């Protein structure tokens, strides 16, 4: 008895299509899982960096305004930077590095002296505010390209009007 070629060809085609479908599905599924893992890991790293940045920035600002030496916990900040270096895209990494440079400039104000002049703080504060916004926008875009740019962030360095109101020791504040 002769084997009908149509049946053999259709069966071979179905088997081939099934195998190709399984392989393609595996590749697509794996790519999707990897992308999801990366996005979740990036989100977590960005959150940790922003939290650590906020803690360092607040301690430096409060120490400056209270005219005392800062007691910065650098460990969590450095750990957050290390985590960020593993998963951040180039734009977010560059923005984080810029923010780290400004934090270093801020901490240098305290070396061997106690800063007291708000005008020393003004350019650092402006750079912190701009750097924070730049990092947040870069992080948002790296998580999903459809994220729109923000004009200002929530949290981060306080507005300058809040910093410029300094207690002069007599209970009265001075606004600039």
PABATI-374450 format. One record per atom (N, C-alpha, C, O): residue in one letter; y, x, z. Coordinates in steps of 0.001 Angstrom, whole numbers, padded with zeros to 6 digits, always signed. Atoms other than C-alpha are relative to their C-alpha. Example, Ala and Ser with C-alpha at 12.3 -4.5 7.8 and 13.67 -1.06 7.14 Angstrom:
// residues 2
A-001190+000890+000000/A-004500+012300+007800/A+001200+000900+000000/A+001181+001936+000665/S-001190-000820-000060/S-001060+013670+007140/S+001090-000770+000730/S+002198-000261+000899/
END
This chain:
// residues 176
X-001174+000840+000000/X+000000+000000+000000/X+001231+000881+000000/X+001315+001853+000751/X-001223-000778+000157/X+003381+001321-000981/X+001028-000428+001048/X+001167-001603+001386/X-001056+000261-000975/X+006146+001604+001518/X+001233-000437-000759/X+001677+000255-001674/X-001222+000436+000673/X+009160-000415+000456/X+001162+000949+000363/X+001532+001096+001528/X-001079-000963-000224/X+011943+002116+000019/X+001233-000629+000645/X+001927+000036+001414/X-001169+000662-000588/X+014625-000415+000963/X-000143-000068+001517/X+000818+000170+002249/X+000251+000107-001438/X+013038-000911+004379/X+000117+001381+000658/X+000714+001515+001726/X-000048-001358-000538/X+012642+002828+004943/X+001437+000511+000052/X+001840+001116+001045/X-001395-000458+000051/X+016236+003565+003907/X+000841-000746+001027/X+001652-000124+001714/X-000797+000757-000972/X+017711+000771+006029/X-000371+000385+001429/X+000505+000450+002292/X+000426-000418-001338/X+015644+001828+009061/X+000575+001375+000317/X+001088+001586+001416/X-000546-001343-000202/X+016689+005481+008643/X+001513-000073+000187/X+002077+000645+001012/X-001448+000175-000140/X+020294+004379+008214/X+000361-000550+001366/X+001332-000106+001979/X-000267+000587-001316/X+020143+002270+011383/X-000203+001025+001106/X+000586+001092+002048/X+000264-001037-001000/X+018626+005125+013377/X+001126+001032-000014/X+001627+001427+001039/X-001079-000985+000130/X+021223+007572+012046/X+001306-000558+000564/X+002019+000145+001280/X-001230+000625-000503/X+024072+005149+012799/X-000034-000100+001522/X+000982+000119+002182/X+000137+000100-001452/X+022752+004622+016325/X+000226+001358+000646/X+000953+001467+001634/X-000163-001353-000556/X+022525+008357+016977/X+001450+000450-000098/X+002001+000982+000866/X-001404-000373+000168/X+025998+008972+015557/X+000874-000785+000979/X+001802-000226+001565/X-000767+000834-000930/X+027355+006084+017643/X-000116+000478+001437/X+000873+000517+002167/X+000222-000486-001364/X+025809+007410+020846/X+000741+001321+000222/X+001400+001501+001247/X-000672-001295-000119/X+027115+010940+020235/X+001525-000190+000009/X+002223+000381+000847/X-001450+000239+000064/X+030589+009715+019253/X+000484-000688+001275/X+001538-000337+001805/X-000368+000684-001238/X+030688+007378+022258/X+000033+000952+001178/X+000905+000858+002043/X+000021-000994-001067/X+029752+010237+024533/X+001202+000916-000046/X+001803+001224+000983/X-001157-000893+000166/X+032459+012479+023119/X+001277-000730+000395/X+002091-000195+001147/X-001206+000777-000314/X+035120+009758+023328/X+000058-000315+001486/X+001116-000191+002104/X+000038+000312-001429/X+034019+008727+026821/X+000321+001209+000854/X+001069+001108+001827/X-000260-001229-000752/X+034044+012299+028071/X+001478+000390-000107/X+002094+000778+000886/X-001419-000309+000185/X+037502+012895+026582/X+000863-000932+000855/X+001825-000499+001488/X-000746+000982-000794/X+038754+009708+028238/X-000107+000307+001496/X+000883+000216+002223/X+000184-000354-001409/X+037271+010729+031598/X+000802+001244+000359/X+001426+001296+001418/X-000766-001218-000254/X+038826+014194+031331/X+001494-000298+000071/X+002192+000219+000943/X-001424+000362+000007/X+042231+012708+030484/X+000376-000744+001273/X+001428-000495+001861/X-000259+000759-001229/X+041994+010287+033407/X+000020+000938+001205/X+000892+000829+002067/X+000042-000956-001101/X+041004+013108+035773/X+001274+000832+000026/X+001871+001013+001087/X-001199-000819+000064/X+043903+015270+034574/X+001221-000781+000459/X+002038-000267+001223/X-001170+000806-000374/X+046422+012459+034950/X+000018-000267+001508/X+001073-000188+002137/X+000060+000241-001445/X+045227+011638+038480/X+000303+001276+000781/X+000991+001236+001801/X-000233-001276-000665/X+045250+015316+039449/X+001461+000415-000129/X+002049+000917+000829/X-001421-000302+000186/X+048718+015831+037967/X+000848-000865+000929/X+001753-000362+001595/X-000765+000903-000864/X+050044+012779+039806/X-000045+000484+001440/X+000984+000540+002113/X+000154-000481-001374/X+048671+014090+043089/X+000765+001301+000220/X+001431+001458+001244/X-000706-001278-000133/X+050058+017599+042501/X+001513-000206-000027/X+002238+000431+000737/X-001435+000284+000064/X+053484+016229+041541/X+000473-000633+001305/X+001540-000285+001810/X-000364+000631-001272/X+053542+014046+044661/X+000070+001030+001123/X+001028+001046+001895/X+000010-001027-001054/X+052589+016963+046931/X+001191+000941-000137/X+001813+001314+000857/X-001140-000887+000208/X+055235+019174+045342/X+001302-000674+000429/X+002123-000061+001111/X-001232+000699-000373/X+057959+016547+045751/X+000105-000185+001512/X+001193-000058+002075/X-000016+000144-001464/X+056966+015921+049385/X+000338+001329+000670/X+001157+001377+001587/X-000257-001313-000588/X+056928+019639+050182/X+001430+000448-000288/X+002097+000992+000592/X-001387-000323+000339/X+060216+020186+048336/X+000953-000762+000906/X+001900-000183+001439/X-000868+000813-000846/X+061795+017309+050270/X+000062+000515+001429/X+001136+000551+002031/X+000027-000512-001373/X+060691+018733+053616/X+000785+001305+000122/X+001535+001492+001080/X-000714-001281-000029/X+062020+022215+052808/X+001497-000225-000191/X+002314+000332+000541/X-001424+000253+000279/X+065290+020925+051359/X+000675-000635+001208/X+001787-000250+001569/X-000610+000657-001167/X+065919+018671+054359/X+000171+000972+001162/X+001211+000966+001822/X-000110-000956-001103/X+065197+021432+056884/X+001123+001004-000259/X+001895+001312+000649/X-001078-000935+000319/X+067497+023882+055089/X+001369-000671+000124/X+002304-000091+000674/X-001287+000705-000069/X+070259+021285+054768/X+000386-000292+001452/X+001529-000071+001852/X-000304+000307-001399/X+069990+020188+058404/X+000370+001265+000766/X+001300+001245+001573/X-000329-001260-000673/X+069979+023807+059604/X+001398+000464-000388/X+002154+000944+000456/X-001330-000386+000467/X+073048+024515+057477/X+001063-000825+000711/X+002032-000276+001235/X-001012+000881-000580/X+074946+021497+058788/X+000055+000105+001524/X+001110-000103+002123/X+000038-000143-001460/X+073830+022067+062398/X+000294+001428+000447/X+000295+001725+001642/X-000319-001409-000259/X+074691+025775+062146/X-001072+000667+000859/X-000793+001236+001914/X+001131-000637-000677/X+071262+026987+063195/X-000899+000654-001034/X-000760+000408-002232/X+000977-000627+000883/X+068477+029089+061734/X-001018-001052-000426/X-001466-001838+000409/X+001000+000985+000443/X+066094+027019+059625/X-001400+000368+000494/X-001733+001542+000655/X+001399-000168-000400/X+062500+026537+060750/X-000861-000638-001086/X-001496-001670-000870/X+000699+000554+001156/X+060933+025970+057353/X-001488+000312+000096/X-001880+001441+000387/X+001449-000188+000103/X+057180+025460+057100/X-000301+000309-001465/X-000473-000604-002273/X+000165-000406+001392/X+056652+027460+053905/X-001409-000214-000517/X-001611-000318-001726/X+001396+000145+000421/X+052863+027033+053866/X-000245-001200-000902/X-000775-001033-002001/X+000222+001168+000863/X+052767+023456+052528/X+000766+000078-001322/X+000277-000389-002350/X-000784-000137+001227/X+055501+024252+050002/X-000718+000937-000980/X-000856+000623-002162/X+000705-000940+000872/X+053627+027278+048655/X-001329-000570-000489/X-001708-000349-001639/X+001261+000625+000420/X+050326+025354+048603/X+000253-001032-001095/X-000527-001142-002041/X-000335+001011+001015/X+051993+022562+046620/X+000328+000661-001336/X-000035+000145-002393/X-000329-000724+001236/X+053333+025080+044095/X-001279+000507-000652/X-001432+000432-001871/X+001260-000494+000548/X+049878+026597+043708/X-000781-001129-000672/X-001313-000948-001767/X+000693+001153+000599/X+048334+023162+043079/X+000669-000412-001302/X-000002-000737-002282/X-000753+000378+001186/X+051058+022387+040589/X-000287+000951-001161/X-000359+000530-002316/X+000219-000987+001062/X+050392+025592+038679/X-001324-000223-000728/X-001505+000270-001842/X+001296+000254+000635/X+046861+024389+037923/X+000048-001108-001050/X-000720-001079-002012/X+000076+001192+000853/X+047722+021119+036193/X+001305-000415-000669/X+001292-001273-001551/X-001286+000419+000573/X+051429+020867+035346/X+000098+000422-001456/X-000386+001485-001844/X-000261-000402+001381/X+052422+020844+031712/X+001152+001016+000018/X+001818+001156+001044/X-001030-001054+000001/X+054850+023615+030636/X+001395-000489+000413/X+002110+000223+001119/X-001335+000513-000343/X+057967+021426+030968/X+000123-000264+001503/X+001126+000103+002114/X-000027+000274-001442/X+057115+020261+034505/X-000084+001297+000795/X+000577+001434+001825/X+000107-001286-000691/X+056122+023794+035527/X+001337+000740-000027/X+001742+001320+000980/X-001306-000663+000109/X+059448+025183+034254/X+001026-000658+000911/X+001826+000028+001548/X-000934+000721-000872/X+061387+022478+036101/X-000299+000298+001472/X+000627+000444+002270/X+000367-000338-001379/X+059451+023206+039314/X+000449+001416+000336/X+000955+001663+001430/X-000425-001382-000225/X+060146+026924+038953/X+001510+000072+000198/X+001991+000808+001060/X-001459+000034-000148/X+063853+026212+038514/X+000374-000518+001386/X+001281+000011+002028/X-000261+000559-001322/X+063790+024104+041680/X-000348+001012+001089/X+000367+001112+002086/X+000380-001049-000962/X+061987+026906+043554/X+001070+001083+000070/X+001367+001596+001149/X-001063-001010+000027/X+064695+029347+042457/X+001212-000470+000799/X+001833+000325+001505/X-001153+000524-000742/X+067397+027085+043897/X-000315-000032+001495/X+000548+000273+002318/X+000403-000020-001415/X+065453+026706+047158/X+000124+001427+000543/X+000576+001632+001670/X-000136-001395-000434/X+065307+030511+047323/X+001468+000365+000184/X+001819+001018+001167/X-001438-000260-000145/X+069076+030726+046724/X+000527-000634+001280/X+001346-000037+001979/X-000432+000689-001219/X+069570+028202+049533/X-000464+000780+001225/X+000320+000993+002151/X+000510-000710-001177/X+067353+030116+051955/X+000681+001361+000171/X+000813+001847+001294/X-000683-001294-000072/X+069145+033385+051104/X+001338-000131+000732/X+001813+000836+001327/X-001262+000198-000729/X+072353+031876+052524/X-000149+000329+001481/X+000824+000691+002142/X+000220-000191-001432/X+070768+032271+055954/X-000344+001447+000368/X-000425+001767+001554/X+000408-001375-000292/X+069815+035955+055653/X+001097+000751+000740/X+002205+000923+000232/X-000869-000836-000828/X+071457+037980+058412/X+001332-000646+000373/X+002254+000054+000792/X-001233+000674-000412/X+074137+035378+059058/X-000259-001500+000069/X-001306-001982-000364/X+000086+001448-000025/X+074742+031712+059691/X+001118-000555-000871/X+002291-000446-000516/X-001052+000536+000867/X+076558+030021+056808/X+000722-001156+000681/X+000119-001934+001421/X-000790+001056-000617/X+079351+027713+057849/X+000903-000710-000994/X+001478-001749-000670/X-000936+000537+000969/X+081321+026997+054706/X-000712-000973-000940/X-001654-000597-001638/X+000606+000999+000884/X+080454+023789+052870/X+000153+000359-001467/X-000664-000053-002291/X-000188-000386+001397/X+081824+025291+049667/X-001106+000939-000480/X-001374+001015-001679/X+001167-000804+000371/X+078901+027754+049748/X-001175-000898-000378/X-001995-000558-001231/X+001108+000927+000215/X+076563+024786+049809/X+000189-000855-001248/X-000796-001259-001866/X-000277+000924+001099/X+078247+022727+047086/X-000740+000367-001302/X-001399-000511-001861/X+000721-000289+001250/X+076853+024616+044020/X-001524-000056+000177/X-002243-000452-000741/X+001443+000074-000259/X+073405+024880+045622/X-000444-001455+000049/X-001482-001814-000507/X+000331+001425-000082/X+073412+021175+046414/X-000021-000629-001388/X-000924-001403-001706/X-000041+000542+001367/X+074416+020332+042835/X-001222+000468-000792/X-001812-000318-001533/X+001172-000516+000711/X+071638+022582+041479/X-001283-000651+000511/X-002192-000918-000275/X+001170+000688-000555/X+069098+020986+043844/X-000109-001416-000569/X-001186-001861-000963/X-000019+001369+000509/X+070135+017513+042734/X-000412-000037-001479/X-001243-000855-001873/X+000328-000052+001428/X+069978+018415+039015/X-001444+000442-000227/X-002140-000113-001077/X+001360-000497+000133/X+066725+020356+039416/X-001036-001031+000386/X-002086-001142-000247/X+000903+001068-000445/X+065088+017502+041292/X-000155-001050-001091/X-001269-001466-001409/X+000032+000991+001069/X+066018+015036+038564/X-000750+000530-001223/X-001534-000193-001838/X+000687-000603+001141/X+064821+017423+035855/X-001510+000037+000235/X-002283-000275-000671/X+001433-000040-000298/X+061453+017874+037585/X-000614-001396-000048/X-001679-001587-000635/X+000541+001366-000006/X+060959+014144+038152/X-000158-000510-001429/X-001188-001095-001763/X+000103+000457+001392/X+061694+013388+034493/X-001104+000723-000760/X-001830+000104-001538/X+001065-000762+000673/X+059393+016172+033278/X-001373-000476+000478/X-002294-000622-000325/X+001279+000475-000540/X+056605+014984+035580/X-000328-001390-000546/X-001467-001653-000932/X+000231+001344+000528/X+057031+011369+034473/X-000476+000052-001451/X-001429-000634-001821/X+000388-000094+001415/X+056832+012330+030790/X-001375+000635-000171/X-002112+000281-001092/X+001319-000618+000136/X+053791+014517+031365/X-001108-000977+000363/X-002226-000859-000139/X+001000+000998-000373/X+051981+011580+032968/X-000187-001034-001097/X-001297-001510-001334/X+000106+000916+001142/X+052787+009286+030061/X+001283+000097-000817/X+002375-000086-000279/X-001190-000199+000851/X+055136+009865+027105/X+000919-001219-000084/X+002083-001084-000460/X-000841+001193+000081/X+056399+006282+027279/X+000976-000116+001174/X+001868-000965+001161/X-000902+000061-001156/X+058107+006958+030622/X+001418+000352-000437/X+001648+001385-001066/X-001400-000260+000343/X+061855+006711+030177/X+000613+000980+000991/X+000170+001094+002134/X-000725-000917-000886/X+064227+009314+031589/X+000771-000801+001039/X+001310-001869+000748/X-000829+000575-001048/X+065869+008468+034886/X+001363+000681-000018/X+001472+001861-000351/X-001335-000583-000111/X+069599+008983+035337/X+000232+000567+001389/X+001052+001466+001579/X-000056-000506-001362/X+069153+009518+039059/X-001345-000279+000647/X-002081-001172+000226/X+001289+000160-000655/X+066216+009843+041372/X+000149-000757+001304/X+001243-000891+001854/X+000062+000577-001336/X+065189+008029+044481/X-000500+001101+000917/X-001475+001781+000597/X+000382-001089-000887/X+064956+010398+047406/X+000584+001305-000489/X+001483+001321-001330/X-000526-001307+000373/X+065555+014096+047070/X+001285+000301+000741/X+001580-000336+001752/X-001242-000360-000685/X+068848+015715+048011/X+000917-001201+000147/X+001089-001995-000778/X-000900+001127-000245/X+071252+013273+049591/X+001266+000158-000823/X+001579+001262-001268/X-001268-000118+000737/X+074518+012463+047821/X+000952+000959+000717/X+000907+001082+001941/X-000910-000977-000596/X+077230+015067+048381/X+000877-000629+001069/X+001228+000038+002042/X-000858+000645-001004/X+079326+012531+050299/X-000689-000035+001357/X-000019-000003+002389/X+000735-000036-001261/X+076562+012466+052932/X-000064+001393+000590/X-000118+001552+001810/X+000042-001380-000466/X+076462+016246+053135/X+001379+000438+000474/X+001495+001169+001457/X-001357-000455-000282/X+080238+016697+053203/X+000549-000545+001308/X+001569-000061+001798/X-000436+000553-001273/X+080565+014604+056353/X-000649+000833+001099/X-001817+000628+001429/X+000561-000963-000945/X+080102+017327+058956/X+000609-000197+001383/X+001823-000347+001527/X-000453+000084-001390/X+080308+017049+062736/X+000653+001327+000385/X+000018+002379+000315/X-000751-001226-000349/X+082953+019550+063868/X-000132+000356+001481/X+000597+001216+001977/X+000214-000349-001403/X+081693+019608+067457/X+000831-000832+000953/X+000548-000845+002150/X-000818+000821-000880/X+084355+017261+068805/X-000334-001480-000139/X+000371-002345+000381/X+000419+001392+000193/X+082503+014116+067757/X+000613-000642-001216/X+000177-001712-001642/X-000636+000579+001199/X+084763+013535+064773/X-000544+000688-001221/X-000728+001905-001231/X+000494-000560+001269/X+083477+014031+061282/X+001139+000266-000941/X+002242-000255-000774/X-001004-000319+001003/X+085349+015420+058362/X-000604-000282-001365/X-001621+000304-001736/X+000486+000312+001335/X+084874+013949+054934/X+000833+000770-001011/X+002047+000908-000864/X-000726-000706+001049/X+085756+015924+051843/X+000060-000831-001228/X+000633-000408-002232/
END
